[in-house]
Amino acid sequence: MPSTLEKILLAIYPTILITGSLFSLLDPSARNAPYSASTQSHVADTAPSYFAKKSNIFNKLFRIFIRGLKSSQWHIRDLFPPKSRPWIEKCNRDAWSVDSQNRPEMASFA
């Protein structure tokens, strides 16, 4: 008998499929997106939705997971688009500087 957590995790997958199906039926940009029969996919530049793009969060997490299996060298900033990385780096620096003021032993890592 599956536990409550297992039931929730098992329910997530069909929920994502149903949500994506409804989105593709209701959203006009998804219905009218150009489709390439030769590659059997939507044109990357005009992908009908966020989830059809290769840069969506699920694809990024999957790539990090696979890369992690091959080598453990990845960083959380890989999840974010390049435009937001300077802001993330600034937040990291600010967090480390506050942390190093409170705990001097952390200053060596900053």
Secondary structure, 3 states (H helix, E strand, C coil): CCCHHHHHHHHHHHHHHHHHHHHHHHCHHHHCCCEECCCCEECHHHCCCHHHCCCCHHHHHHHHHHHHHHCCCCCHHHHCCHHHHHHHHHHHHHHHHHHHHHCHHHHHHC
